[in-house]
Amino acid sequence: MRSLVLIALVGVVVALPAQADRLLIERLEASAETAETPRRGSSMERVRERFGEPEDTREAVGDPPITRWEYDAFTVFFEHDHVIHAVRR
């Protein structure tokens, strides 16, 4: 009887790390889905203050001029100097 209990306990202890990893991955995925992005209408200055320097920028193209800033988790599109759209990667 004791050996059966011991085997069951060992099985639980071995399974816990795998379950913890799975829960951590699920939480990270959920936080990525709800990651904050710049709000529509925010100025370039405000976006830079709140989110820091972008990893990459693309010069304005077209009329009206559309500029793109790329961050690790999202890309921001500006018309003139205000956010028109932000997309999570």
DSSP file (Angstrom, degrees, kcal/mol; ACC not computed):
  #  RESIDUE AA STRUCTURE BP1 BP2  ACC     N-H-->O    O-->H-N    N-H-->O    O-->H-N    TCO  KAPPA ALPHA  PHI   PSI    X-CA   Y-CA   Z-CA
    1    1 A M     >        0   0    0      0, 0.0     4,-2.0     0, 0.0     5,-0.2   0.000 360.0 360.0 360.0 -45.2    0.0    0.0    0.0
    2    2 A R  H  >  +     0   0    0      1,-0.2     4,-2.6     2,-0.2     5,-0.2   0.888 360.0  54.1 -61.3 -38.4    2.8    2.4    0.9
    3    3 A S  H  > S+     0   0    0      1,-0.2     4,-2.5     2,-0.2    -1,-0.2   0.866 106.4  52.1 -65.7 -34.9    4.6    1.8   -2.4
    4    4 A L  H  > S+     0   0    0      2,-0.2     4,-2.2     1,-0.2    -1,-0.2   0.911 111.1  47.0 -66.0 -41.4    1.4    2.6   -4.3
    5    5 A V  H  X S+     0   0    0     -4,-2.0     4,-2.4     2,-0.2    -2,-0.2   0.914 112.7  49.9 -64.7 -42.5    1.1    5.9   -2.4
    6    6 A L  H  X S+     0   0    0     -4,-2.6     4,-2.5     2,-0.2    -2,-0.2   0.913 110.4  49.4 -63.0 -44.2    4.8    6.6   -3.0
    7    7 A I  H  X S+     0   0    0     -4,-2.5     4,-2.2     1,-0.2    -1,-0.2   0.908 111.3  50.0 -62.1 -41.9    4.4    5.9   -6.7
    8    8 A A  H  X S+     0   0    0     -4,-2.2     4,-2.0     2,-0.2    -2,-0.2   0.915 111.2  48.8 -63.5 -43.2    1.4    8.2   -6.9
    9    9 A L  H  X S+     0   0    0     -4,-2.4     4,-2.6     2,-0.2    -2,-0.2   0.907 110.2  50.7 -63.6 -42.6    3.3   11.0   -5.1
   10   10 A V  H  X S+     0   0    0     -4,-2.5     4,-2.4     1,-0.2    -1,-0.2   0.907 109.2  52.3 -61.6 -41.6    6.3   10.7   -7.4
   11   11 A G  H  X S+     0   0    0     -4,-2.2     4,-1.8     2,-0.2    -1,-0.2   0.899 110.7  47.3 -61.4 -41.2    4.0   10.8  -10.4
   12   12 A V  H  X S+     0   0    0     -4,-2.0     4,-1.7     2,-0.2    -2,-0.2   0.927 112.2  49.2 -66.1 -45.3    2.4   14.1   -9.1
   13   13 A V  H  < S+     0   0    0     -4,-2.6    -2,-0.2     1,-0.2    -1,-0.2   0.881 112.2  48.5 -63.3 -39.1    5.8   15.6   -8.4
   14   14 A V  H  X S+     0   0    0     -4,-2.4     4,-0.6     1,-0.2    -1,-0.2   0.868 112.4  48.8 -68.7 -35.9    7.1   14.7  -11.8
   15   15 A A  H  X S+     0   0    0     -4,-1.8     4,-2.1    -5,-0.2    -2,-0.2   0.755  94.8  75.4 -76.6 -25.3    4.0   16.2  -13.5
   16   16 A L  H  X S+     0   0    0     -4,-1.7     4,-2.8     1,-0.2     5,-0.2   0.900  91.9  50.6 -58.9 -47.0    4.0   19.5  -11.7
   17   17 A P  H  > S+     0   0    0      0, 0.0     4,-2.5     0, 0.0    -1,-0.2   0.908 111.3  49.2 -60.5 -39.6    6.9   21.2  -13.6
   18   18 A A  H  X S+     0   0    0     -4,-0.6     4,-2.0     2,-0.2    -2,-0.2   0.905 113.0  47.2 -64.4 -40.6    5.3   20.3  -16.9
   19   19 A Q  H  X S+     0   0    0     -4,-2.1     4,-2.4     2,-0.2    -1,-0.2   0.900 110.9  51.8 -67.3 -40.2    2.0   21.7  -15.8
   20   20 A A  H  X S+     0   0    0     -4,-2.8     4,-2.4     2,-0.2    -2,-0.2   0.911 109.4  50.2 -62.3 -42.7    3.7   24.9  -14.4
   21   21 A D  H  X S+     0   0    0     -4,-2.5     4,-2.4     2,-0.2    -1,-0.2   0.917 110.5  49.7 -60.8 -43.4    5.5   25.4  -17.7
   22   22 A R  H  X S+     0   0    0     -4,-2.0     4,-2.2     1,-0.2    -2,-0.2   0.909 111.4  48.6 -62.8 -43.0    2.2   25.1  -19.6
   23   23 A L  H  X S+     0   0    0     -4,-2.4     4,-2.2     2,-0.2    -1,-0.2   0.889 110.5  51.4 -64.8 -39.4    0.5   27.6  -17.3
   24   24 A L  H  X S+     0   0    0     -4,-2.4     4,-2.5     2,-0.2    -2,-0.2   0.922 109.8  49.2 -63.5 -44.3    3.3   30.0  -17.7
   25   25 A I  H  X S+     0   0    0     -4,-2.4     4,-2.5     1,-0.2    -2,-0.2   0.913 110.3  51.1 -61.5 -43.2    3.1   29.8  -21.5
   26   26 A E  H  X S+     0   0    0     -4,-2.2     4,-2.1     1,-0.2    -1,-0.2   0.899 111.0  48.4 -62.1 -40.7   -0.7   30.4  -21.3
   27   27 A R  H  X S+     0   0    0     -4,-2.2     4,-2.4     2,-0.2    -2,-0.2   0.911 111.1  49.8 -66.0 -42.2   -0.2   33.5  -19.2
   28   28 A L  H  X S+     0   0    0     -4,-2.5     4,-2.0     1,-0.2    -2,-0.2   0.912 111.3  49.2 -63.1 -42.1    2.5   34.9  -21.4
   29   29 A E  H  X S+     0   0    0     -4,-2.5     4,-1.7     1,-0.2    -1,-0.2   0.909 111.5  49.5 -63.2 -41.7    0.3   34.4  -24.5
   30   30 A A  H  X S+     0   0    0     -4,-2.1     4,-1.2     1,-0.2    -2,-0.2   0.894 110.4  49.7 -65.0 -40.3   -2.7   36.0  -22.7
   31   31 A S  H  < S+     0   0    0     -4,-2.4    -1,-0.2     1,-0.2     4,-0.2   0.862 108.6  53.3 -69.2 -33.2   -0.6   39.0  -21.7
   32   32 A A  H >< S+     0   0    0     -4,-2.0     3,-0.9     1,-0.2    -1,-0.2   0.873 106.5  53.2 -66.0 -35.8    0.7   39.4  -25.3
   33   33 A E  H 3< S+     0   0    0     -4,-1.7    -1,-0.2     1,-0.2    -2,-0.2   0.795 115.9  39.0 -69.1 -27.3   -2.9   39.5  -26.5
   34   34 A T  T 3< S+     0   0    0     -4,-1.2    -1,-0.2    -5,-0.1    -2,-0.2   0.254  83.4 142.2-105.9  11.7   -3.7   42.3  -24.1
   35   35 A A    <   -     0   0    0     -3,-0.9     2,-0.1    -4,-0.2    -3,-0.1  -0.257  57.6-109.7 -56.1 136.1   -0.4   44.2  -24.5
   36   36 A E        -     0   0    0     52,-0.0    -1,-0.1     3,-0.0    -2,-0.1  -0.436  37.4-172.9 -70.6 139.3   -1.0   47.9  -24.5
   37   37 A T        -     0   0    0     -2,-0.1    49,-0.1    -3,-0.1    51,-0.0  -0.872  37.4 -78.4-125.0 161.5   -0.6   49.8  -27.7
   38   38 A P        -     0   0    0      0, 0.0     2,-0.2     0, 0.0     3,-0.1  -0.287  51.8-115.0 -60.3 144.7   -0.6   53.5  -28.4
   39   39 A R    >   -     0   0    0      1,-0.1     3,-2.1    46,-0.1    44,-0.3  -0.534  33.4 -94.3 -82.7 147.0   -4.1   55.0  -28.6
   40   40 A R  T 3  S+     0   0    0      1,-0.3    44,-0.2    -2,-0.2    -1,-0.1  -0.334 112.5  26.8 -56.1 134.6   -5.5   56.5  -31.8
   41   41 A G  T 3  S+     0   0    0     42,-2.5    -1,-0.3     1,-0.3    43,-0.1   0.237  85.7 136.9  93.7 -12.7   -4.8   60.3  -31.9
   42   42 A S    <   -     0   0    0     -3,-2.1    41,-2.8    40,-0.1    -1,-0.3  -0.376  55.1-117.4 -66.0 145.8   -1.7   60.2  -29.7
   43   43 A S  B  >  -A   82   0A   0     39,-0.2     4,-2.4     1,-0.1    39,-0.2  -0.391  19.0-113.5 -79.3 161.0    1.1   62.3  -30.9
   44   44 A M  H  > S+     0   0    0     37,-1.7     4,-2.6     1,-0.2     5,-0.2   0.900 120.0  54.4 -57.8 -40.7    4.5   61.0  -31.9
   45   45 A E  H  > S+     0   0    0     36,-0.2     4,-2.4     1,-0.2    -1,-0.2   0.920 108.4  47.7 -59.7 -45.5    6.0   62.7  -28.9
   46   46 A R  H  > S+     0   0    0      2,-0.2     4,-2.4     1,-0.2     5,-0.2   0.903 111.5  50.2 -63.9 -42.3    3.5   61.0  -26.5
   47   47 A V  H  X S+     0   0    0     -4,-2.4     4,-3.0     1,-0.2     5,-0.4   0.920 111.6  48.5 -62.5 -43.8    4.2   57.6  -28.1
   48   48 A R  H  X S+     0   0    0     -4,-2.6     4,-1.6     1,-0.2    -2,-0.2   0.898 112.4  48.9 -63.8 -40.8    7.9   58.1  -27.7
   49   49 A E  H  < S+     0   0    0     -4,-2.4    -2,-0.2    -5,-0.2    -1,-0.2   0.915 119.6  37.1 -63.1 -43.3    7.5   59.2  -24.0
   50   50 A R  H  < S+     0   0    0     -4,-2.4    -2,-0.2    -5,-0.2    -3,-0.2   0.873 132.4  22.1 -80.3 -39.2    5.3   56.2  -23.2
   51   51 A F  H  < S-     0   0    0     -4,-3.0    -3,-0.2     1,-0.3    -2,-0.2   0.458  99.8-130.4-113.3  -4.2    6.9   53.4  -25.2
   52   52 A G     <  -     0   0    0     -4,-1.6    -1,-0.3    -5,-0.4    -2,-0.1  -0.279  54.2 -20.9  84.3-173.2   10.4   54.6  -25.8
   53   53 A E  S    S-     0   0    0      1,-0.1     2,-0.0    -4,-0.1    -5,-0.0  -0.479  72.5-115.3 -71.5 137.7   12.3   54.8  -29.0
   54   54 A P        -     0   0    0      0, 0.0    17,-0.2     0, 0.0     3,-0.1  -0.343  13.5-127.8 -69.3 156.4   11.1   52.5  -31.8
   55   55 A E  S    S+     0   0    0     15,-2.1     2,-0.3     1,-0.2    16,-0.2   0.838  91.9   4.0 -70.1 -33.2   13.3   49.6  -33.0
   56   56 A D  E     -B   70   0A   0     14,-1.5    14,-3.2     2,-0.0     2,-0.3  -0.992  66.2-159.1-151.1 149.4   12.8   50.8  -36.6
   57   57 A T  E     -B   69   0A   0     -2,-0.3     2,-0.4    12,-0.2    12,-0.2  -0.963   6.6-150.5-130.8 151.2   11.1   53.7  -38.4
   58   58 A R  E     -B   68   0A   0     10,-2.8    10,-1.2    -2,-0.3     3,-0.1  -0.978  28.5-112.3-120.3 134.3   10.0   54.2  -41.9
   59   59 A E  E     -     0   0A   0     -2,-0.4     9,-0.1     8,-0.2     7,-0.1  -0.159  46.2 -81.7 -61.0 157.0    9.9   57.6  -43.6
   60   60 A A  E     -     0   0A   0      7,-0.1     2,-0.4     5,-0.1     7,-0.2  -0.332  49.6-169.1 -62.3 139.9    6.6   59.2  -44.4
   61   61 A V  E   > -B   66   0A   0      5,-1.7     5,-2.2     3,-0.1    -3,-0.0  -0.990  39.7  -0.8-132.8 139.6    5.0   58.0  -47.7
   62   62 A G  T   5S-     0   0    0     -2,-0.4    -2,-0.0     3,-0.2     0, 0.0  -0.164  91.3 -41.7  86.9-174.7    2.0   59.3  -49.7
   63   63 A D  T   5S+     0   0    0      1,-0.2    -1,-0.1     2,-0.1    -3,-0.0  -0.908 133.0  33.7-138.9 106.9   -0.4   62.2  -49.2
   64   64 A P  T   5S-     0   0    0      0, 0.0     2,-0.2     0, 0.0    -1,-0.2   0.446 115.7-113.5 -71.6 156.1   -1.4   62.5  -46.4
   65   65 A P  T   5 -     0   0    0      0, 0.0    15,-2.3     0, 0.0     2,-0.5  -0.446  30.8-161.4 -68.6 128.2    2.0   61.3  -45.2
   66   66 A I  E   < -BC  61  79A   0     -5,-2.2    -5,-1.7    -2,-0.2     2,-0.3  -0.953   6.6-170.4-112.8 123.9    1.9   58.0  -43.4
   67   67 A T  E     - C   0  78A   0     11,-2.1    11,-3.0    -2,-0.5     2,-0.4  -0.859   7.2-151.5-112.5 147.3    4.9   57.1  -41.1
   68   68 A R  E     -BC  58  77A   0    -10,-1.2   -10,-2.8    -2,-0.3     2,-0.4  -0.979   8.6-171.6-124.8 130.6    5.5   53.7  -39.5
   69   69 A W  E     -BC  57  76A   0      7,-2.6     7,-3.1    -2,-0.4     2,-0.5  -0.972  13.0-151.1-116.0 133.8    7.3   52.9  -36.3
   70   70 A E  E     +BC  56  75A   0    -14,-3.2   -15,-2.1    -2,-0.4   -14,-1.5  -0.919  15.7 177.2-111.7 126.1    8.1   49.4  -35.3
   71   71 A Y        -     0   0    0      3,-3.0    18,-0.0    -2,-0.5   -18,-0.0  -0.664  45.6 -99.1-111.5 171.9    8.4   48.2  -31.7
   72   72 A D  S    S+     0   0    0     -2,-0.2     3,-0.1     1,-0.2    -1,-0.0   0.910 120.3  26.4 -59.0 -45.0    9.0   44.6  -30.5
   73   73 A A  S    S+     0   0    0      1,-0.1    16,-2.6    15,-0.1     2,-0.3   0.601 129.0  11.2 -99.0 -13.0    5.3   43.9  -29.7
   74   74 A F  E     - D   0  88A   0     14,-0.3    -3,-3.0    15,-0.1     2,-0.4  -0.977  58.7-127.8-158.3 166.3    3.5   46.2  -32.2
   75   75 A T  E     -CD  70  87A   0     12,-2.5    12,-2.8    -2,-0.3     2,-0.4  -0.973  22.3-152.3-121.8 138.5    3.7   48.6  -35.1
   76   76 A V  E     -CD  69  86A   0     -7,-3.1    -7,-2.6    -2,-0.4     2,-0.5  -0.928   2.0-157.5-115.9 134.6    2.3   52.1  -35.1
   77   77 A F  E     -CD  68  85A   0      8,-3.3     7,-3.2    -2,-0.4     8,-1.5  -0.940  11.3-165.8-111.5 131.0    1.1   54.0  -38.1
   78   78 A F  E     -CD  67  83A   0    -11,-3.0   -11,-2.1    -2,-0.5     2,-0.5  -0.899  16.7-152.8-115.7 142.7    1.0   57.8  -38.0
   79   79 A E  E >  S-CD  66  82A   0      3,-2.6     3,-1.9    -2,-0.4     2,-0.6  -0.985  84.5 -34.4-108.8 122.2   -0.8   60.3  -40.3
   80   80 A H  T 3  S-     0   0    0    -15,-2.3   -13,-0.1    -2,-0.5    -2,-0.1  -0.566 130.0 -31.9  56.7-112.1    1.3   63.5  -40.1
   81   81 A D  T 3  S+     0   0    0     -2,-0.6   -37,-1.7     2,-0.1     2,-0.4   0.074 119.5  89.2-124.3  27.1    2.3   63.2  -36.4
   82   82 A H  E <  S-AD  43  79A   0     -3,-1.9    -3,-2.6   -39,-0.2   -39,-0.2  -0.968  79.8-104.6-127.1 143.4   -0.7   61.4  -34.8
   83   83 A V  E     + D   0  78A   0    -41,-2.8   -42,-2.5    -2,-0.4    -5,-0.3  -0.372  35.7 168.9 -62.8 129.5   -1.5   57.7  -34.4
   84   84 A I  E     -     0   0A   0     -7,-3.2     2,-0.3     1,-0.4    -6,-0.2   0.593  69.6  -1.3-109.6 -22.3   -4.1   56.4  -36.8
   85   85 A H  E     - D   0  77A   0     -8,-1.5    -8,-3.3   -46,-0.1    -1,-0.4  -0.958  51.9-162.6-165.4 146.0   -3.5   52.7  -36.1
   86   86 A A  E     - D   0  76A   0     -2,-0.3     2,-0.4   -10,-0.2   -10,-0.2  -0.999  13.8-165.1-133.7 132.7   -1.4   50.3  -33.9
   87   87 A V  E     - D   0  75A   0    -12,-2.8   -12,-2.5    -2,-0.4     2,-0.2  -0.967  17.1-131.1-123.6 128.2   -1.2   46.6  -34.7
   88   88 A R  E       D   0  74A   0     -2,-0.4   -14,-0.3   -14,-0.2   -15,-0.1  -0.523 360.0 360.0 -72.1 142.5    0.2   43.9  -32.4
   89   89 A R              0   0    0    -16,-2.6   -15,-0.1    -2,-0.2    -1,-0.1   0.453 360.0 360.0 -82.1 360.0    2.7   41.6  -34.0
